[in-house]
Amino acid sequence: MRWTGKGHVTTPNNHVVYYSGKDIRREHGVAFIANSVDVARCVLGYKPVNERIIIIRLQGTPMNIPVVQACAPTSTSTEEEIKTFYDDLQKVIDGVNKRDRTIVT
């Protein structure tokens, strides 16, 4: 995505973009795009974790659906960066309501 900051925005053609990126530099970044305001109404909430992980929770029947969008570090990253990423990802997954069905992409 490579947008700076975290948040959500509605585009002129009514798509809603939920995003999480670095605060200053335009590198990394993850996002979800809801293709209409109607779809965005199903969003119960979202949490931008960092520039590599964001989670959105969708209303579903009979259970809600948390979707975790993650962009893993590449092989050129340090061991510390890779470990931090997987630790953060595990914390997000552990924090999901156990009654929900989680999707990780």
N, CA, C and O atoms as a Tinker XYZ file with bonds, in Angstrom:
   420  protein
     1  N      0.823000   -1.179000    0.000000    73     2
     2  CA     0.000000    0.000000    0.000000    64     1     3
     3  C      0.874000    1.251000    0.000000    63     2     4     5
     4  O      0.646000    2.181000   -0.775000    81     3
     5  N      1.850000    1.263000    0.857000    73     3     6
     6  CA     2.839000    2.336000    0.941000    64     5     7
     7  C      2.258000    3.711000    1.257000    63     6     8     9
     8  O      2.836000    4.727000    0.873000    81     7
     9  N      1.139000    3.754000    1.941000    73     7    10
    10  CA     0.617000    5.018000    2.441000    64     9    11
    11  C      1.201000    5.259000    3.815000    63    10    12    13
    12  O      1.483000    4.305000    4.540000    81    11
    13  N      1.389000    6.504000    4.187000    73    11    14
    14  CA     1.883000    6.808000    5.525000    64    13    15
    15  C      0.717000    6.912000    6.493000    63    14    16    17
    16  O     -0.398000    7.272000    6.115000    81    15
    17  N      0.995000    6.592000    7.742000    73    15    18
    18  CA    -0.006000    6.719000    8.797000    64    17    19
    19  C     -0.958000    5.534000    8.863000    63    18    20    21
    20  O     -0.744000    4.490000    8.246000    81    19
    21  N     -2.015000    5.740000    9.638000    73    19    22
    22  CA    -3.009000    4.698000    9.858000    64    21    23
    23  C     -4.384000    5.336000    9.835000    63    22    24    25
    24  O     -4.548000    6.491000   10.227000    81    23
    25  N     -5.382000    4.575000    9.374000    73    23    26
    26  CA    -6.734000    5.117000    9.392000    64    25    27
    27  C     -7.595000    4.526000    8.305000    63    26    28    29
    28  O     -7.345000    3.427000    7.810000    81    27
    29  N     -8.626000    5.286000    7.942000    73    27    30
    30  CA    -9.498000    4.865000    6.852000    64    29    31
    31  C     -9.976000    6.109000    6.105000    63    30    32    33
    32  O    -10.033000    7.210000    6.654000    81    31
    33  N    -10.314000    5.896000    4.846000    73    31    34
    34  CA   -10.755000    7.003000    3.989000    64    33    35
    35  C    -11.759000    6.458000    2.982000    63    34    36    37
    36  O    -11.647000    5.317000    2.533000    81    35
    37  N    -12.745000    7.289000    2.632000    73    35    38
    38  CA   -13.709000    6.939000    1.595000    64    37    39
    39  C    -13.295000    7.649000    0.312000    63    38    40    41
    40  O    -13.088000    8.862000    0.306000    81    39
    41  N    -13.176000    6.893000   -0.770000    73    39    42
    42  CA   -12.754000    7.453000   -2.048000    64    41    43
    43  C    -13.948000    8.135000   -2.726000    63    42    44    45
    44  O    -15.088000    7.940000   -2.306000    81    43
    45  N    -13.696000    8.927000   -3.765000    73    43    46
    46  CA   -14.800000    9.583000   -4.473000    64    45    47
    47  C    -15.827000    8.608000   -5.066000    63    46    48    49
    48  O    -16.992000    8.970000   -5.229000    81    47
    49  N    -15.412000    7.380000   -5.388000    73    47    50
    50  CA   -16.366000    6.404000   -5.930000    64    49    51
    51  C    -16.855000    5.432000   -4.840000    63    50    52    53
    52  O    -17.216000    4.291000   -5.129000    81    51
    53  N    -16.859000    5.905000   -3.589000    73    51    54
    54  CA   -17.451000    5.215000   -2.435000    64    53    55
    55  C    -16.786000    3.905000   -2.044000    63    54    56    57
    56  O    -17.447000    3.038000   -1.472000    81    55
    57  N    -15.511000    3.730000   -2.329000    73    55    58
    58  CA   -14.757000    2.614000   -1.776000    64    57    59
    59  C    -14.207000    3.098000   -0.427000    63    58    60    61
    60  O    -13.854000    4.268000   -0.279000    81    59
    61  N    -14.141000    2.209000    0.531000    73    59    62
    62  CA   -13.563000    2.573000    1.822000    64    61    63
    63  C    -12.247000    1.822000    1.975000    63    62    64    65
    64  O    -12.206000    0.596000    1.863000    81    63
    65  N    -11.174000    2.561000    2.232000    73    63    66
    66  CA    -9.836000    1.995000    2.370000    64    65    67
    67  C     -9.431000    2.082000    3.846000    63    66    68    69
    68  O     -9.393000    3.164000    4.432000    81    67
    69  N     -9.132000    0.923000    4.428000    73    67    70
    70  CA    -8.611000    0.836000    5.792000    64    69    71
    71  C     -7.129000    0.519000    5.643000    63    70    72    73
    72  O     -6.783000   -0.475000    5.005000    81    71
    73  N     -6.249000    1.327000    6.209000    73    71    74
    74  CA    -4.823000    1.172000    5.926000    64    73    75
    75  C     -3.951000    1.345000    7.161000    63    74    76    77
    76  O     -4.358000    1.941000    8.158000    81    75
    77  N     -2.739000    0.806000    7.066000    73    75    78
    78  CA    -1.747000    0.926000    8.121000    64    77    79
    79  C     -0.373000    0.951000    7.473000    63    78    80    81
    80  O      0.017000    0.003000    6.791000    81    79
    81  N      0.356000    2.029000    7.687000    73    79    82
    82  CA     1.686000    2.166000    7.109000    64    81    83
    83  C      2.636000    2.799000    8.102000    63    82    84    85
    84  O      2.278000    3.049000    9.253000    81    83
    85  N      3.830000    3.053000    7.655000    73    83    86
    86  CA     4.803000    3.741000    8.506000    64    85    87
    87  C      4.365000    5.187000    8.686000    63    86    88    89
    88  O      3.605000    5.721000    7.878000    81    87
    89  N      4.851000    5.814000    9.751000    73    87    90
    90  CA     4.431000    7.185000   10.026000    64    89    91
    91  C      5.026000    8.192000    9.051000    63    90    92    93
    92  O      4.374000    9.181000    8.717000    81    91
    93  N      6.252000    7.959000    8.589000    73    91    94
    94  CA     6.912000    8.947000    7.740000    64    93    95
    95  C      7.283000    8.386000    6.373000    63    94    96    97
    96  O      6.905000    8.952000    5.347000    81    95
    97  N      8.018000    7.279000    6.351000    73    95    98
    98  CA     8.512000    6.737000    5.084000    64    97    99
    99  C      7.449000    5.933000    4.364000    63    98   100   101
   100  O      6.654000    5.239000    4.998000    81    99
   101  N      7.430000    6.021000    3.065000    73    99   102
   102  CA     6.488000    5.264000    2.231000    64   101   103
   103  C      7.097000    3.920000    1.851000    63   102   104   105
   104  O      7.498000    3.699000    0.709000    81   103
   105  N      7.155000    3.028000    2.842000    73   103   106
   106  CA     7.591000    1.667000    2.577000    64   105   107
   107  C      6.734000    0.737000    3.409000    63   106   108   109
   108  O      6.223000    1.117000    4.462000    81   107
   109  N      6.582000   -0.473000    2.931000    73   107   110
   110  CA     5.690000   -1.465000    3.534000    64   109   111
   111  C      4.252000   -0.934000    3.479000    63   110   112   113
   112  O      3.936000   -0.108000    2.623000    81   111
   113  N      3.414000   -1.382000    4.347000    73   111   114
   114  CA     2.030000   -0.936000    4.388000    64   113   115
   115  C      1.065000   -2.023000    3.959000    63   114   116   117
   116  O      1.342000   -2.788000    3.035000    81   115
   117  N     -0.068000   -2.085000    4.638000    73   115   118
   118  CA    -1.123000   -3.056000    4.366000    64   117   119
   119  C     -2.463000   -2.339000    4.371000    63   118   120   121
   120  O     -2.613000   -1.270000    4.963000    81   119
   121  N     -3.449000   -2.957000    3.689000    73   119   122
   122  CA    -4.754000   -2.301000    3.614000    64   121   123
   123  C     -5.847000   -3.292000    3.226000    63   122   124   125
   124  O     -5.584000   -4.378000    2.710000    81   123
   125  N     -7.069000   -2.880000    3.492000    73   123   126
   126  CA    -8.279000   -3.534000    3.002000    64   125   127
   127  C     -9.048000   -2.488000    2.230000    63   126   128   129
   128  O     -9.041000   -1.310000    2.589000    81   127
   129  N     -9.712000   -2.913000    1.167000    73   127   130
   130  CA   -10.566000   -2.000000    0.418000    64   129   131
   131  C    -11.958000   -2.613000    0.343000    63   130   132   133
   132  O    -12.142000   -3.697000   -0.211000    81   131
   133  N    -12.940000   -1.907000    0.908000    73   131   134
   134  CA   -14.340000   -2.319000    0.805000    64   133   135
   135  C    -14.891000   -1.628000   -0.436000    63   134   136   137
   136  O    -14.817000   -0.404000   -0.544000    81   135
   137  N    -15.440000   -2.393000   -1.370000    73   135   138
   138  CA   -15.785000   -1.831000   -2.678000    64   137   139
   139  C    -17.020000   -0.942000   -2.671000    63   138   140   141
   140  O    -17.387000   -0.405000   -3.716000    81   139
   141  N    -17.666000   -0.770000   -1.538000    73   139   142
   142  CA   -18.767000    0.190000   -1.457000    64   141   143
   143  C    -19.045000    0.512000   -0.004000    63   142   144   145
   144  O    -18.620000   -0.212000    0.896000    81   143
   145  N    -19.757000    1.597000    0.219000    73   143   146
   146  CA   -20.139000    1.976000    1.576000    64   145   147
   147  C    -21.035000    0.901000    2.182000    63   146   148   149
   148  O    -21.000000    0.684000    3.394000    81   147
   149  N    -21.846000    0.216000    1.352000    73   147   150
   150  CA   -22.698000   -0.862000    1.851000    64   149   151
   151  C    -21.876000   -1.987000    2.462000    63   150   152   153
   152  O    -22.224000   -2.503000    3.524000    81   151
   153  N    -20.788000   -2.371000    1.802000    73   151   154
   154  CA   -19.903000   -3.408000    2.342000    64   153   155
   155  C    -19.248000   -2.893000    3.619000    63   154   156   157
   156  O    -19.098000   -3.644000    4.582000    81   155
   157  N    -18.859000   -1.629000    3.638000    73   155   158
   158  CA   -18.208000   -1.052000    4.811000    64   157   159
   159  C    -19.127000   -1.096000    6.035000    63   158   160   161
   160  O    -18.639000   -1.093000    7.165000    81   159
   161  N    -20.429000   -1.135000    5.835000    73   159   162
   162  CA   -21.361000   -1.238000    6.967000    64   161   163
   163  C    -21.214000   -2.561000    7.706000    63   162   164   165
   164  O    -21.606000   -2.662000    8.869000    81   163
   165  N    -20.660000   -3.569000    7.058000    73   163   166
   166  CA   -20.423000   -4.870000    7.691000    64   165   167
   167  C    -19.163000   -4.866000    8.554000    63   166   168   169
   168  O    -18.906000   -5.823000    9.285000    81   167
   169  N    -18.385000   -3.801000    8.472000    73   167   170
   170  CA   -17.148000   -3.714000    9.240000    64   169   171
   171  C    -17.501000   -3.345000   10.683000    63   170   172   173
   172  O    -18.020000   -2.262000   10.955000    81   171
   173  N    -17.208000   -4.269000   11.596000    73   171   174
   174  CA   -17.461000   -4.024000   13.017000    64   173   175
   175  C    -16.341000   -3.189000   13.632000    63   174   176   177
   176  O    -16.542000   -2.503000   14.635000    81   175
   177  N    -15.171000   -3.256000   13.025000    73   175   178
   178  CA   -14.036000   -2.491000   13.507000    64   177   179
   179  C    -12.768000   -2.928000   12.813000    63   178   180   181
   180  O    -12.735000   -3.957000   12.138000    81   179
   181  N    -11.739000   -2.147000   12.980000    73   179   182
   182  CA   -10.438000   -2.501000   12.423000    64   181   183
   183  C     -9.363000   -1.984000   13.353000    63   182   184   185
   184  O     -9.574000   -1.039000   14.112000    81   183
   185  N     -8.198000   -2.624000   13.280000    73   183   186
   186  CA    -7.081000   -2.219000   14.117000    64   185   187
   187  C     -5.803000   -2.247000   13.294000    63   186   188   189
   188  O     -5.328000   -3.320000   12.922000    81   187
   189  N     -5.243000   -1.075000   13.006000    73   187   190
   190  CA    -3.944000   -1.039000   12.352000    64   189   191
   191  C     -2.876000   -1.349000   13.405000    63   190   192   193
   192  O     -2.682000   -0.564000   14.333000    81   191
   193  N     -2.197000   -2.458000   13.273000    73   191   194
   194  CA    -1.209000   -2.887000   14.264000    64   193   195
   195  C      0.125000   -2.199000   14.009000    63   194   196   197
   196  O      0.693000   -1.577000   14.906000    81   195
   197  N      0.612000   -2.313000   12.799000    73   195   198
   198  CA     1.854000   -1.663000   12.387000    64   197   199
   199  C      1.875000   -1.642000   10.856000    63   198   200   201
   200  O      0.863000   -1.921000   10.215000    81   199
   201  N      3.029000   -1.312000   10.277000    73   199   202
   202  CA     3.097000   -1.208000    8.812000    64   201   203
   203  C      3.026000   -2.549000    8.107000    63   202   204   205
   204  O      2.983000   -2.595000    6.878000    81   203
   205  N      3.014000   -3.641000    8.858000    73   203   206
   206  CA     2.966000   -4.974000    8.249000    64   205   207
   207  C      1.712000   -5.768000    8.600000    63   206   208   209
   208  O      1.461000   -6.811000    7.997000    81   207
   209  N      0.922000   -5.298000    9.563000    73   207   210
   210  CA    -0.246000   -6.063000   10.015000    64   209   211
   211  C     -1.429000   -5.126000   10.283000    63   210   212   213
   212  O     -1.290000   -4.092000   10.935000    81   211
   213  N     -2.589000   -5.518000    9.762000    73   211   214
   214  CA    -3.845000   -4.841000   10.063000    64   213   215
   215  C     -4.907000   -5.930000   10.203000    63   214   216   217
   216  O     -4.839000   -6.959000    9.531000    81   215
   217  N     -5.881000   -5.702000   11.071000    73   215   218
   218  CA    -6.973000   -6.654000   11.241000    64   217   219
   219  C     -8.293000   -5.904000   11.105000    63   218   220   221
   220  O     -8.451000   -4.791000   11.605000    81   219
   221  N     -9.223000   -6.534000   10.424000    73   219   222
   222  CA   -10.560000   -5.974000   10.255000    64   221   223
   223  C    -11.548000   -7.060000   10.690000    63   222   224   225
   224  O    -11.328000   -8.243000   10.432000    81   223
   225  N    -12.631000   -6.656000   11.348000    73   223   226
   226  CA   -13.617000   -7.638000   11.823000    64   225   227
   227  C    -14.925000   -7.371000   11.092000    63   226   228   229
   228  O    -15.484000   -6.276000   11.157000    81   227
   229  N    -15.398000   -8.400000   10.393000    73   227   230
   230  CA   -16.604000   -8.289000    9.588000    64   229   231
   231  C    -17.772000   -8.994000   10.265000    63   230   232   233
   232  O    -17.616000  -10.061000   10.858000    81   231
   233  N    -18.939000   -8.380000   10.164000    73   231   234
   234  CA   -20.136000   -9.002000   10.709000    64   233   235
   235  C    -20.539000  -10.163000    9.811000    63   234   236   237
   236  O    -20.627000  -10.018000    8.592000    81   235
   237  N    -20.782000  -11.312000   10.424000    73   235   238
   238  CA   -21.180000  -12.490000    9.672000    64   237   239
   239  C    -22.236000  -13.272000   10.421000    63   238   240   241
   240  O    -22.547000  -12.975000   11.574000    81   239
   241  N    -22.782000  -14.266000    9.761000    73   239   242
   242  CA   -23.785000  -15.127000   10.373000    64   241   243
   243  C    -23.379000  -16.561000   10.101000    63   242   244   245
   244  O    -23.153000  -16.888000    8.936000    81   243
   245  N    -23.273000  -17.409000   11.045000    73   243   246
   246  CA   -23.634000  -17.269000   12.454000    64   245   247
   247  C    -22.506000  -16.707000   13.318000    63   246   248   249
   248  O    -22.696000  -16.551000   14.524000    81   247
   249  N    -21.342000  -16.399000   12.748000    73   247   250
   250  CA   -20.242000  -15.847000   13.537000    64   249   251
   251  C    -19.580000  -14.725000   12.747000    63   250   252   253
   252  O    -19.724000  -14.632000   11.528000    81   251
   253  N    -18.862000  -13.887000   13.460000    73   251   254
   254  CA   -18.140000  -12.802000   12.809000    64   253   255
   255  C    -16.816000  -13.315000   12.242000    63   254   256   257
   256  O    -16.341000  -14.391000   12.605000    81   255
   257  N    -16.234000  -12.523000   11.346000    73   255   258
   258  CA   -15.043000  -12.963000   10.628000    64   257   259
   259  C    -13.935000  -11.907000   10.757000    63   258   260   261
   260  O    -13.977000  -10.879000   10.081000    81   259
   261  N    -12.956000  -12.160000   11.616000    73   259   262
   262  CA   -11.781000  -11.296000   11.628000    64   261   263
   263  C    -10.853000  -11.700000   10.478000    63   262   264   265
   264  O    -10.584000  -12.884000   10.277000    81   263
   265  N    -10.373000  -10.718000    9.737000    73   263   266
   266  CA    -9.433000  -10.977000    8.651000    64   265   267
   267  C     -8.148000  -10.227000    8.976000    63   266   268   269
   268  O     -8.148000   -9.010000    9.161000    81   267
   269  N     -7.065000  -10.971000    9.041000    73   267   270
   270  CA    -5.755000  -10.390000    9.329000    64   269   271
   271  C     -4.997000  -10.284000    8.010000    63   270   272   273
   272  O     -4.783000  -11.284000    7.326000    81   271
   273  N     -4.601000   -9.085000    7.665000    73   271   274
   274  CA    -3.783000   -8.862000    6.469000    64   273   275
   275  C     -2.362000   -8.639000    6.952000    63   274   276   277
   276  O     -2.104000   -7.723000    7.733000    81   275
   277  N     -1.432000   -9.480000    6.488000    73   275   278
   278  CA    -0.046000   -9.396000    6.933000    64   277   279
   279  C      0.897000   -9.435000    5.737000    63   278   280   281
   280  O      0.674000  -10.163000    4.769000    81   279
   281  N      1.938000   -8.648000    5.826000    73   279   282
   282  CA     2.967000   -8.617000    4.786000    64   281   283
   283  C      4.302000   -8.930000    5.465000    63   282   284   285
   284  O      4.905000   -8.065000    6.100000    81   283
   285  N      4.751000  -10.172000    5.323000    73   283   286
   286  CA     5.942000  -10.648000    6.026000    64   285   287
   287  C      7.209000   -9.997000    5.491000    63   286   288   289
   288  O      7.274000   -9.616000    4.322000    81   287
   289  N      8.212000   -9.872000    6.346000    73   287   290
   290  CA     9.510000   -9.353000    5.891000    64   289   291
   291  C     10.134000  -10.302000    4.867000    63   290   292   293
   292  O      9.878000  -11.506000    4.889000    81   291
   293  N     10.930000   -9.767000    4.000000    73   291   294
   294  CA    11.603000  -10.573000    2.974000    64   293   295
   295  C     12.875000  -11.202000    3.533000    63   294   296   297
   296  O     13.254000  -10.956000    4.678000    81   295
   297  N     13.514000  -12.002000    2.720000    73   295   298
   298  CA    14.737000  -12.694000    3.145000    64   297   299
   299  C     15.899000  -11.731000    3.385000    63   298   300   301
   300  O     16.900000  -12.115000    3.990000    81   299
   301  N     15.781000  -10.489000    2.921000    73   299   302
   302  CA    16.850000   -9.516000    3.161000    64   301   303
   303  C     16.705000   -8.840000    4.523000    63   302   304   305
   304  O     17.571000   -8.061000    4.922000    81   303
   305  N     15.621000   -9.131000    5.238000    73   303   306
   306  CA    15.394000   -8.544000    6.562000    64   305   307
   307  C     16.264000   -9.236000    7.604000    63   306   308   309
   308  O     16.730000  -10.359000    7.407000    81   307
   309  N     16.469000   -8.545000    8.703000    73   307   310
   310  CA    17.262000   -9.124000    9.789000    64   309   311
   311  C     16.432000  -10.164000   10.535000    63   310   312   313
   312  O     15.203000  -10.170000   10.459000    81   311
   313  N     17.121000  -11.037000   11.251000    73   311   314
   314  CA    16.437000  -12.038000   12.071000    64   313   315
   315  C     15.535000  -11.364000   13.100000    63   314   316   317
   316  O     14.448000  -11.862000   13.395000    81   315
   317  N     15.975000  -10.250000   13.639000    73   315   318
   318  CA    15.187000   -9.515000   14.631000    64   317   319
   319  C     13.884000   -8.988000   14.026000    63   318   320   321
   320  O     12.831000   -9.078000   14.657000    81   319
   321  N     13.948000   -8.438000   12.803000    73   319   322
   322  CA    12.745000   -7.955000   12.123000    64   321   323
   323  C     11.763000   -9.099000   11.867000    63   322   324   325
   324  O     10.555000   -8.941000   12.049000    81   323
   325  N     12.280000  -10.229000   11.452000    73   323   326
   326  CA    11.434000  -11.396000   11.169000    64   325   327
   327  C     10.795000  -11.908000   12.456000    63   326   328   329
   328  O      9.598000  -12.197000   12.482000    81   327
   329  N     11.584000  -12.022000   13.522000    73   327   330
   330  CA    11.055000  -12.491000   14.798000    64   329   331
   331  C      9.981000  -11.529000   15.320000    63   330   332   333
   332  O      8.930000  -11.968000   15.787000    81   331
   333  N     10.241000  -10.236000   15.243000    73   331   334
   334  CA     9.268000   -9.237000   15.705000    64   333   335
   335  C      7.962000   -9.354000   14.930000    63   334   336   337
   336  O      6.881000   -9.283000   15.515000    81   335
   337  N      8.060000   -9.532000   13.620000    73   335   338
   338  CA     6.858000   -9.678000   12.796000    64   337   339
   339  C      6.024000  -10.872000   13.261000    63   338   340   341
   340  O      4.822000  -10.740000   13.491000    81   339
   341  N      6.663000  -12.036000   13.399000    73   339   342
   342  CA     5.907000  -13.229000   13.783000    64   341   343
   343  C      5.389000  -13.152000   15.222000    63   342   344   345
   344  O      4.325000  -13.693000   15.521000    81   343
   345  N      6.124000  -12.491000   16.109000    73   343   346
   346  CA     5.622000  -12.263000   17.470000    64   345   347
   347  C      4.377000  -11.372000   17.444000    63   346   348   349
   348  O      3.389000  -11.653000   18.122000    81   347
   349  N      4.437000  -10.294000   16.650000    73   347   350
   350  CA     3.281000   -9.388000   16.527000    64   349   351
   351  C      2.086000  -10.110000   15.915000    63   350   352   353
   352  O      0.957000   -9.945000   16.377000    81   351
   353  N      2.327000  -10.902000   14.889000    73   351   354
   354  CA     1.252000  -11.641000   14.243000    64   353   355
   355  C      0.602000  -12.623000   15.218000    63   354   356   357
   356  O     -0.623000  -12.746000   15.253000    81   355
   357  N      1.414000  -13.314000   16.001000    73   355   358
   358  CA     0.867000  -14.256000   16.984000    64   357   359
   359  C      0.031000  -13.542000   18.037000    63   358   360   361
   360  O     -1.009000  -14.057000   18.448000    81   359
   361  N      0.469000  -12.362000   18.481000    73   359   362
   362  CA    -0.312000  -11.583000   19.456000    64   361   363
   363  C     -1.678000  -11.205000   18.885000    63   362   364   365
   364  O     -2.686000  -11.265000   19.589000    81   363
   365  N     -1.709000  -10.819000   17.622000    73   363   366
   366  CA    -2.974000  -10.466000   16.979000    64   365   367
   367  C     -3.896000  -11.683000   16.914000    63   366   368   369
   368  O     -5.073000  -11.592000   17.261000    81   367
   369  N     -3.370000  -12.801000   16.478000    73   367   370
   370  CA    -4.174000  -14.028000   16.364000    64   369   371
   371  C     -4.659000  -14.476000   17.740000    63   370   372   373
   372  O     -5.807000  -14.897000   17.881000    81   371
   373  N     -3.806000  -14.393000   18.750000    73   371   374
   374  CA    -4.197000  -14.776000   20.108000    64   373   375
   375  C     -5.288000  -13.861000   20.667000    63   374   376   377
   376  O     -6.075000  -14.279000   21.516000    81   375
   377  N     -5.336000  -12.615000   20.191000    73   375   378
   378  CA    -6.309000  -11.648000   20.689000    64   377   379
   379  C     -7.675000  -11.709000   20.032000    63   378   380   381
   380  O     -8.585000  -10.983000   20.431000    81   379
   381  N     -7.832000  -12.563000   19.032000    73   379   382
   382  CA    -9.104000  -12.677000   18.307000    64   381   383
   383  C    -10.113000  -13.458000   19.152000    63   382   384   385
   384  O     -9.749000  -14.411000   19.842000    81   383
   385  N    -11.360000  -13.054000   19.094000    73   383   386
   386  CA   -12.432000  -13.764000   19.785000    64   385   387
   387  C    -12.449000  -15.208000   19.297000    63   386   388   389
   388  O    -12.529000  -15.460000   18.095000    81   387
   389  N    -12.375000  -16.141000   20.213000    73   387   390
   390  CA   -12.283000  -17.561000   19.852000    64   389   391
   391  C    -13.565000  -18.090000   19.213000    63   390   392   393
   392  O    -13.540000  -19.153000   18.593000    81   391
   393  N    -14.685000  -17.375000   19.348000    73   391   394
   394  CA   -15.939000  -17.802000   18.714000    64   393   395
   395  C    -15.981000  -17.438000   17.220000    63   394   396   397
   396  O    -16.774000  -17.990000   16.457000    81   395
   397  N    -15.127000  -16.517000   16.828000    73   395   398
   398  CA   -15.077000  -16.079000   15.436000    64   397   399
   399  C    -14.240000  -17.051000   14.601000    63   398   400   401
   400  O    -13.482000  -17.853000   15.145000    81   399
   401  N    -14.383000  -16.973000   13.295000    73   399   402
   402  CA   -13.551000  -17.726000   12.355000    64   401   403
   403  C    -12.585000  -16.753000   11.714000    63   402   404   405
   404  O    -12.990000  -15.837000   10.999000    81   403
   405  N    -11.304000  -16.957000   11.974000    73   403   406
   406  CA   -10.275000  -16.026000   11.552000    64   405   407
   407  C     -9.674000  -16.420000   10.211000    63   406   408   409
   408  O     -9.422000  -17.597000    9.951000    81   407
   409  N     -9.449000  -15.430000    9.372000    73   407   410
   410  CA    -8.758000  -15.611000    8.096000    64   409   411
   411  C     -7.472000  -14.795000    8.158000    63   410   412   413
   412  O     -7.493000  -13.618000    8.517000    81   411
   413  N     -6.365000  -15.417000    7.809000    73   411   414
   414  CA    -5.078000  -14.719000    7.753000    64   413   415
   415  C     -4.605000  -14.736000    6.313000    63   414   416   417
   416  O     -4.491000  -15.796000    5.698000    81   415
   417  N     -4.328000  -13.544000    5.775000    73   415   418
   418  CA    -3.834000  -13.445000    4.396000    64   417   419
   419  C     -2.481000  -12.789000    4.394000    63   418   420
   420  O     -1.885000  -12.608000    3.332000    81   419
